Amino acid sequence: MTDNSTALAALRQNLADAGMDSSTIEKCVVLIDKRDSAALGRLIGEYRQQLLDTVHSYNRRIYCLDYFTYTLDKNGGIQI
């Protein structure tokens, strides 16, 4: 069985690996200490939504480049 400090270190590392900044990680730790699962769930959910918004933003950019490439191929090259 792991001790509390090892579990907390693993939790911090997991959140850091997810790209969370140190300030948000500390907020999570405080909520864990308070045993406020509802607030922790909201905080994690908000961060997850931010990540999804970023993914969707980059997807739109990729689609634009794909369309540009398709148009180039269809028209036989650059034609302005």
MMTF fields as JSON, N, C-alpha, C and O atoms, coordinates in Angstrom:
{
  "mmtfVersion": "1.0.0",
  "mmtfProducer": "UNKNOWN",
  "numBonds": 319,
  "numAtoms": 320,
  "numGroups": 80,
  "numChains": 1,
  "numModels": 1,
  "chainsPerModel": [1],
  "groupsPerChain": [80],
  "chainIdList": ["A"],
  "bondAtomList": [4, 2, 8, 6, 12, 10, 16, 14, 20, 18, 24, 22, 28, 26, 32, 30, 36, 34, 40, 38, 44, 42, 48, 46, 52, 50, 56, 54, 60, 58, 64, 62, 68, 66, 72, 70, 76, 74, 80, 78, 84, 82, 88, 86, 92, 90, 96, 94, 100, 98, 104, 102, 108, 106, 112, 110, 116, 114, 120, 118, 124, 122, 128, 126, 132, 130, 136, 134, 140, 138, 144, 142, 148, 146, 152, 150, 156, 154, 160, 158, 164, 162, 168, 166, 172, 170, 176, 174, 180, 178, 184, 182, 188, 186, 192, 190, 196, 194, 200, 198, 204, 202, 208, 206, 212, 210, 216, 214, 220, 218, 224, 222, 228, 226, 232, 230, 236, 234, 240, 238, 244, 242, 248, 246, 252, 250, 256, 254, 260, 258, 264, 262, 268, 266, 272, 270, 276, 274, 280, 278, 284, 282, 288, 286, 292, 290, 296, 294, 300, 298, 304, 302, 308, 306, 312, 310, 316, 314],
  "bondOrderList": [1, 1, 1, 1, 1, 1, 1, 1, 1, 1, 1, 1, 1, 1, 1, 1, 1, 1, 1, 1, 1, 1, 1, 1, 1, 1, 1, 1, 1, 1, 1, 1, 1, 1, 1, 1, 1, 1, 1, 1, 1, 1, 1, 1, 1, 1, 1, 1, 1, 1, 1, 1, 1, 1, 1, 1, 1, 1, 1, 1, 1, 1, 1, 1, 1, 1, 1, 1, 1, 1, 1, 1, 1, 1, 1, 1, 1, 1, 1],
  "groupList": [{"groupName": "MET", "atomNameList": ["N", "CA", "C", "O"], "elementList": ["N", "C", "C", "O"], "formalChargeList": [0, 0, 0, 0], "bondAtomList": [1, 0, 2, 1, 3, 2], "bondOrderList": [1, 1, 2], "singleLetterCode": "M", "chemCompType": "L-PEPTIDE LINKING"}, {"groupName": "THR", "atomNameList": ["N", "CA", "C", "O"], "elementList": ["N", "C", "C", "O"], "formalChargeList": [0, 0, 0, 0], "bondAtomList": [1, 0, 2, 1, 3, 2], "bondOrderList": [1, 1, 2], "singleLetterCode": "T", "chemCompType": "L-PEPTIDE LINKING"}, {"groupName": "ASP", "atomNameList": ["N", "CA", "C", "O"], "elementList": ["N", "C", "C", "O"], "formalChargeList": [0, 0, 0, 0], "bondAtomList": [1, 0, 2, 1, 3, 2], "bondOrderList": [1, 1, 2], "singleLetterCode": "D", "chemCompType": "L-PEPTIDE LINKING"}, {"groupName": "ASN", "atomNameList": ["N", "CA", "C", "O"], "elementList": ["N", "C", "C", "O"], "formalChargeList": [0, 0, 0, 0], "bondAtomList": [1, 0, 2, 1, 3, 2], "bondOrderList": [1, 1, 2], "singleLetterCode": "N", "chemCompType": "L-PEPTIDE LINKING"}, {"groupName": "SER", "atomNameList": ["N", "CA", "C", "O"], "elementList": ["N", "C", "C", "O"], "formalChargeList": [0, 0, 0, 0], "bondAtomList": [1, 0, 2, 1, 3, 2], "bondOrderList": [1, 1, 2], "singleLetterCode": "S", "chemCompType": "L-PEPTIDE LINKING"}, {"groupName": "ALA", "atomNameList": ["N", "CA", "C", "O"], "elementList": ["N", "C", "C", "O"], "formalChargeList": [0, 0, 0, 0], "bondAtomList": [1, 0, 2, 1, 3, 2], "bondOrderList": [1, 1, 2], "singleLetterCode": "A", "chemCompType": "L-PEPTIDE LINKING"}, {"groupName": "LEU", "atomNameList": ["N", "CA", "C", "O"], "elementList": ["N", "C", "C", "O"], "formalChargeList": [0, 0, 0, 0], "bondAtomList": [1, 0, 2, 1, 3, 2], "bondOrderList": [1, 1, 2], "singleLetterCode": "L", "chemCompType": "L-PEPTIDE LINKING"}, {"groupName": "ARG", "atomNameList": ["N", "CA", "C", "O"], "elementList": ["N", "C", "C", "O"], "formalChargeList": [0, 0, 0, 0], "bondAtomList": [1, 0, 2, 1, 3, 2], "bondOrderList": [1, 1, 2], "singleLetterCode": "R", "chemCompType": "L-PEPTIDE LINKING"}, {"groupName": "GLN", "atomNameList": ["N", "CA", "C", "O"], "elementList": ["N", "C", "C", "O"], "formalChargeList": [0, 0, 0, 0], "bondAtomList": [1, 0, 2, 1, 3, 2], "bondOrderList": [1, 1, 2], "singleLetterCode": "Q", "chemCompType": "L-PEPTIDE LINKING"}, {"groupName": "GLY", "atomNameList": ["N", "CA", "C", "O"], "elementList": ["N", "C", "C", "O"], "formalChargeList": [0, 0, 0, 0], "bondAtomList": [1, 0, 2, 1, 3, 2], "bondOrderList": [1, 1, 2], "singleLetterCode": "G", "chemCompType": "PEPTIDE LINKING"}, {"groupName": "ILE", "atomNameList": ["N", "CA", "C", "O"], "elementList": ["N", "C", "C", "O"], "formalChargeList": [0, 0, 0, 0], "bondAtomList": [1, 0, 2, 1, 3, 2], "bondOrderList": [1, 1, 2], "singleLetterCode": "I", "chemCompType": "L-PEPTIDE LINKING"}, {"groupName": "GLU", "atomNameList": ["N", "CA", "C", "O"], "elementList": ["N", "C", "C", "O"], "formalChargeList": [0, 0, 0, 0], "bondAtomList": [1, 0, 2, 1, 3, 2], "bondOrderList": [1, 1, 2], "singleLetterCode": "E", "chemCompType": "L-PEPTIDE LINKING"}, {"groupName": "LYS", "atomNameList": ["N", "CA", "C", "O"], "elementList": ["N", "C", "C", "O"], "formalChargeList": [0, 0, 0, 0], "bondAtomList": [1, 0, 2, 1, 3, 2], "bondOrderList": [1, 1, 2], "singleLetterCode": "K", "chemCompType": "L-PEPTIDE LINKING"}, {"groupName": "CYS", "atomNameList": ["N", "CA", "C", "O"], "elementList": ["N", "C", "C", "O"], "formalChargeList": [0, 0, 0, 0], "bondAtomList": [1, 0, 2, 1, 3, 2], "bondOrderList": [1, 1, 2], "singleLetterCode": "C", "chemCompType": "L-PEPTIDE LINKING"}, {"groupName": "VAL", "atomNameList": ["N", "CA", "C", "O"], "elementList": ["N", "C", "C", "O"], "formalChargeList": [0, 0, 0, 0], "bondAtomList": [1, 0, 2, 1, 3, 2], "bondOrderList": [1, 1, 2], "singleLetterCode": "V", "chemCompType": "L-PEPTIDE LINKING"}, {"groupName": "TYR", "atomNameList": ["N", "CA", "C", "O"], "elementList": ["N", "C", "C", "O"], "formalChargeList": [0, 0, 0, 0], "bondAtomList": [1, 0, 2, 1, 3, 2], "bondOrderList": [1, 1, 2], "singleLetterCode": "Y", "chemCompType": "L-PEPTIDE LINKING"}, {"groupName": "HIS", "atomNameList": ["N", "CA", "C", "O"], "elementList": ["N", "C", "C", "O"], "formalChargeList": [0, 0, 0, 0], "bondAtomList": [1, 0, 2, 1, 3, 2], "bondOrderList": [1, 1, 2], "singleLetterCode": "H", "chemCompType": "L-PEPTIDE LINKING"}, {"groupName": "PHE", "atomNameList": ["N", "CA", "C", "O"], "elementList": ["N", "C", "C", "O"], "formalChargeList": [0, 0, 0, 0], "bondAtomList": [1, 0, 2, 1, 3, 2], "bondOrderList": [1, 1, 2], "singleLetterCode": "F", "chemCompType": "L-PEPTIDE LINKING"}],
  "groupTypeList": [0, 1, 2, 3, 4, 1, 5, 6, 5, 5, 6, 7, 8, 3, 6, 5, 2, 5, 9, 0, 2, 4, 4, 1, 10, 11, 12, 13, 14, 14, 6, 10, 2, 12, 7, 2, 4, 5, 5, 6, 9, 7, 6, 10, 9, 11, 15, 7, 8, 8, 6, 6, 2, 1, 14, 16, 4, 15, 3, 7, 7, 10, 15, 13, 6, 2, 15, 17, 1, 15, 1, 6, 2, 12, 3, 9, 9, 10, 8, 10],
  "groupIdList": [1, 2, 3, 4, 5, 6, 7, 8, 9, 10, 11, 12, 13, 14, 15, 16, 17, 18, 19, 20, 21, 22, 23, 24, 25, 26, 27, 28, 29, 30, 31, 32, 33, 34, 35, 36, 37, 38, 39, 40, 41, 42, 43, 44, 45, 46, 47, 48, 49, 50, 51, 52, 53, 54, 55, 56, 57, 58, 59, 60, 61, 62, 63, 64, 65, 66, 67, 68, 69, 70, 71, 72, 73, 74, 75, 76, 77, 78, 79, 80],
  "secStructList": [7, 7, 7, 2, 2, 2, 2, 2, 2, 2, 2, 2, 2, 2, 2, 2, 2, 6, 6, 7, 7, 2, 2, 2, 2, 2, 2, 2, 2, 2, 2, 2, 2, 6, 6, 7, 2, 2, 2, 2, 2, 2, 2, 2, 2, 2, 2, 2, 2, 2, 2, 2, 2, 2, 2, 2, 2, 2, 2, 2, 2, 2, 2, 2, 2, 2, 2, 2, 2, 2, 2, 2, 2, 2, 2, 6, 1, 7, 7, 7],
  "xCoordList": [0.849, 0.0, 0.89, 1.874, 0.533, 1.346, 0.961, -0.183, 1.937, 1.615, 1.024, 1.038, 0.511, -0.182, 0.696, 0.239, 1.955, 2.826, 3.136, 3.246, 3.275, 3.53, 2.303, 2.43, 1.132, -0.109, -0.305, -0.722, -0.007, -0.152, 0.855, 0.523, 2.071, 3.081, 2.642, 2.823, 2.072, 1.589, 0.434, 0.347, -0.438, -1.56, -1.048, -1.493, -0.117, 0.454, 1.099, 0.935, 1.82, 2.494, 1.474, 1.667, 0.399, -0.65, -1.259, -1.455, -1.558, -2.141, -1.148, -1.532, 0.127, 1.162, 1.303, 1.457, 1.253, 1.327, 0.149, 0.264, -0.975, -2.157, -2.027, -2.908, -0.935, -0.681, -1.189, -1.18, -1.628, -2.175, -1.04, 0.019, -1.268, -0.238, -0.203, -1.137, 0.876, 1.088, 0.02, -0.347, -0.474, -1.517, -2.801, -3.424, -3.189, -4.402, -4.203, -5.127, -2.997, -2.694, -2.86, -3.43, -2.363, -2.493, -3.953, -4.34, -4.766, -6.199, -6.812, -7.651, -6.394, -6.885, -6.482, -7.291, -5.237, -4.752, -5.55, -5.909, -5.826, -6.626, -8.017, -8.527, -8.625, -9.961, -9.941, -10.89, -8.864, -8.713, -8.595, -9.226, -7.772, -7.626, -8.953, -9.232, -9.771, -11.086, -12.125, -13.242, -11.734, -12.641, -13.874, -14.987, -13.647, -14.717, -14.723, -14.227, -15.293, -15.321, -16.079, -15.683, -17.157, -17.965, -17.163, -17.145, -16.503, -15.711, -14.52, -14.17, -13.899, -12.778, -13.251, -12.57, -14.39, -14.94, -15.208, -14.945, -15.732, -15.983, -14.672, -14.575, -13.676, -12.385, -11.746, -11.252, -11.756, -11.198, -12.009, -11.441, -13.317, -14.177, -13.923, -13.912, -13.719, -13.425, -12.094, -11.968, -11.111, -9.805, -9.921, -9.34, -10.665, -10.876, -11.54, -11.164, -12.514, -13.196, -12.237, -12.302, -11.338, -10.33, -9.462, -9.159, -9.066, -8.254, -9.026, -8.478, -10.292, -11.114, -11.281, -11.229, -11.482, -11.604, -10.333, -10.397, -9.19, -7.916, -7.822, -7.409, -8.198, -8.184, -9.079, -8.682, -10.277, -11.209, -10.662, -10.842, -10.004, -9.403, -8.331, -8.284, -7.48, -6.44, -7.042, -6.53, -8.105, -8.78, -9.283, -9.129, -9.884, -10.357, -9.201, -9.355, -8.061, -6.888, -6.428, -6.085, -6.428, -6.029, -6.997, -6.574, -8.298, -9.285, -9.044, -9.181, -8.691, -8.406, -7.211, -7.24, -6.161, -4.994, -5.331, -4.855, -6.14, -6.554, -7.338, -7.147, -8.23, -9.004, -8.091, -8.263, -7.132, -6.177, -5.411, -5.254, -4.939, -4.205, -5.091, -4.653, -6.328, -7.282, -7.485, -7.496, -7.646, -7.863, -6.654, -6.801, -5.456, -4.238, -4.195, -3.926, -4.462, -4.428, -5.488, -5.224, -6.674, -7.788, -7.498, -7.849, -6.855, -6.594, -5.237, -4.865, -4.509, -3.223, -2.125, -1.192, -2.214, -1.168, -1.7, -2.909, -0.778, -1.155, -1.696, -1.059, -2.897, -3.508, -4.198, -5.325, -3.514, -4.076, -4.323, -4.796],
  "yCoordList": [-1.181, 0.0, 1.24, 1.308, 2.229, 3.44, 4.407, 4.441, 5.19, 6.191, 7.432, 7.559, 8.332, 9.518, 10.398, 10.898, 10.595, 11.487, 10.904, 11.642, 9.585, 8.944, 9.06, 9.335, 8.855, 8.972, 10.406, 10.638, 11.363, 12.776, 13.151, 13.899, 12.641, 12.912, 12.323, 12.951, 11.131, 10.495, 11.295, 11.452, 11.791, 12.612, 13.891, 14.267, 14.554, 15.787, 15.51, 16.287, 14.412, 14.066, 13.79, 14.202, 13.1, 12.81, 14.095, 14.229, 15.038, 16.309, 17.124, 17.779, 17.085, 17.777, 17.134, 17.838, 15.815, 15.107, 15.464, 15.425, 15.811, 16.229, 17.679, 18.187, 18.347, 19.708, 20.786, 21.968, 20.39, 21.348, 22.172, 21.634, 23.48, 24.324, 24.131, 23.588, 24.578, 24.322, 24.969, 24.423, 26.118, 26.788, 25.957, 25.82, 25.413, 24.597, 23.272, 22.756, 22.73, 21.496, 21.736, 20.906, 22.873, 23.189, 23.349, 22.948, 23.935, 24.041, 22.647, 22.415, 21.734, 20.352, 19.716, 19.049, 19.924, 19.351, 19.89, 19.137, 21.184, 21.792, 21.164, 20.844, 20.989, 20.385, 18.928, 18.453, 18.233, 16.85, 16.84, 16.028, 17.758, 17.855, 18.161, 17.664, 18.986, 19.334, 18.24, 18.288, 17.26, 16.177, 16.726, 16.23, 17.76, 18.389, 17.806, 18.416, 16.624, 15.91, 16.671, 16.661, 17.327, 18.05, 19.189, 19.34, 19.99, 21.108, 20.595, 21.174, 19.514, 18.92, 18.435, 18.651, 17.792, 17.327, 18.47, 18.356, 19.575, 20.751, 21.327, 21.67, 21.426, 21.975, 21.103, 21.615, 19.803, 18.874, 18.954, 18.941, 19.035, 19.133, 20.398, 20.367, 21.511, 22.776, 22.693, 23.175, 22.081, 21.938, 21.025, 21.298, 19.956, 19.027, 19.749, 19.535, 20.595, 21.343, 22.295, 22.462, 22.927, 23.801, 23.02, 23.493, 21.809, 20.977, 20.619, 20.675, 20.254, 19.927, 21.12, 20.974, 22.299, 23.508, 23.734, 24.137, 23.475, 23.614, 22.599, 22.939, 21.367, 20.33, 20.735, 20.614, 21.212, 21.595, 22.769, 22.822, 23.696, 24.835, 24.365, 24.824, 23.457, 22.934, 22.079, 22.074, 21.364, 20.585, 21.491, 21.172, 22.624, 23.566, 24.046, 24.186, 24.296, 24.736, 23.648, 23.924, 22.415, 21.289, 21.142, 20.905, 21.282, 21.196, 22.282, 22.028, 23.479, 24.553, 24.211, 24.438, 23.664, 23.259, 22.113, 22.088, 21.171, 20.065, 20.575, 20.102, 21.552, 22.125, 22.854, 22.753, 23.58, 24.286, 23.304, 23.521, 22.227, 21.196, 20.555, 20.339, 20.253, 19.678, 20.617, 20.178, 21.909, 22.89, 22.978, 23.069, 22.95, 22.966, 21.758, 21.891, 20.587, 19.362, 19.398, 19.015, 19.858, 19.91, 20.86, 20.578, 21.986, 23.011, 22.847, 23.67, 21.82, 21.586, 22.527, 22.79, 23.027, 23.898, 25.245, 25.448, 26.172, 27.524, 28.3, 28.392, 28.866, 29.678, 30.866, 30.762, 31.966, 33.173, 34.205, 35.302],
  "zCoordList": [0.0, 0.0, 0.0, 0.737, -0.843, -0.923, 0.179, 0.634, 0.597, 1.616, 0.946, -0.278, 1.759, 1.267, 0.393, -0.634, 0.787, 0.02, -1.357, -2.336, -1.431, -2.722, -3.624, -4.817, -3.063, -3.838, -4.307, -5.442, -3.447, -3.81, -4.898, -5.817, -4.801, -5.827, -7.168, -8.212, -7.141, -8.367, -8.97, -10.188, -8.118, -8.577, -9.225, -10.309, -8.56, -9.113, -10.48, -11.42, -10.575, -11.826, -12.933, -14.077, -12.593, -13.566, -14.104, -15.312, -13.226, -13.652, -14.474, -15.444, -14.09, -14.864, -16.244, -17.242, -16.306, -17.585, -18.488, -19.713, -17.879, -18.635, -19.102, -19.796, -18.728, -19.169, -18.236, -18.582, -17.066, -16.12, -15.506, -15.182, -15.347, -14.744, -13.224, -12.634, -12.61, -11.183, -10.307, -9.266, -10.721, -9.943, -9.907, -8.853, -11.033, -11.1, -10.369, -9.74, -10.456, -9.721, -8.229, -7.522, -7.75, -6.325, -5.916, -4.818, -6.799, -6.512, -6.374, -5.504, -7.225, -7.143, -5.814, -5.169, -5.413, -4.158, -2.977, -2.072, -2.984, -1.913, -1.879, -0.805, -3.034, -3.088, -2.628, -2.004, -2.939, -2.46, -0.94, -0.264, -0.405, 1.05, 1.728, 2.819, 1.072, 1.618, 1.353, 1.867, 0.546, 0.132, -0.589, -0.416, -1.401, -2.165, -3.585, -4.532, -3.695, -4.975, -6.049, -7.214, -5.67, -6.652, -7.275, -8.497, -6.443, -6.962, -7.766, -8.794, -7.305, -8.036, -9.402, -10.405, -9.45, -10.716, -11.678, -12.875, -11.156, -11.996, -12.542, -13.72, -11.674, -12.089, -13.169, -14.173, -12.961, -13.947, -15.243, -16.335, -15.12, -16.299, -17.101, -18.331, -16.404, -17.081, -17.825, -18.95, -17.187, -17.835, -19.056, -20.107, -18.905, -20.018, -21.186, -22.338, -20.904, -21.959, -22.657, -23.875, -21.886, -22.494, -23.474, -24.57, -23.058, -23.948, -25.213, -26.314, -25.059, -26.229, -27.157, -28.378, -26.583, -27.399, -28.216, -29.377, -27.606, -28.305, -29.437, -30.545, -29.163, -30.199, -31.365, -32.524, -31.067, -32.124, -32.936, -34.152, -32.272, -32.967, -33.95, -35.091, -33.504, -34.388, -35.494, -36.613, -35.206, -36.255, -37.368, -38.546, -37.001, -38.015, -38.885, -40.099, -38.284, -39.05, -40.016, -41.165, -39.531, -40.385, -41.558, -42.689, -41.287, -42.369, -43.414, -44.611, -42.981, -43.923, -44.8, -46.01, -44.194, -44.982, -45.927, -47.062, -45.477, -46.338, -47.538, -48.658, -47.299, -48.386, -49.366, -50.581, -48.835, -49.683, -50.556, -51.758, -49.951, -50.688, -51.751, -52.881, -51.394, -52.339, -53.529, -54.679, -53.245, -54.301, -55.215, -56.434, -54.636, -55.45, -56.383, -57.577, -55.827, -56.628, -57.737, -58.876, -57.387, -58.339, -59.494, -60.64, -59.19, -60.204, -60.882, -61.718, -60.541, -61.18, -60.73, -61.488, -59.542, -59.007, -58.613, -58.5, -58.403, -57.957, -59.139, -60.188, -58.949, -59.997, -59.334, -58.851, -59.323, -58.71, -59.783, -59.487]
}
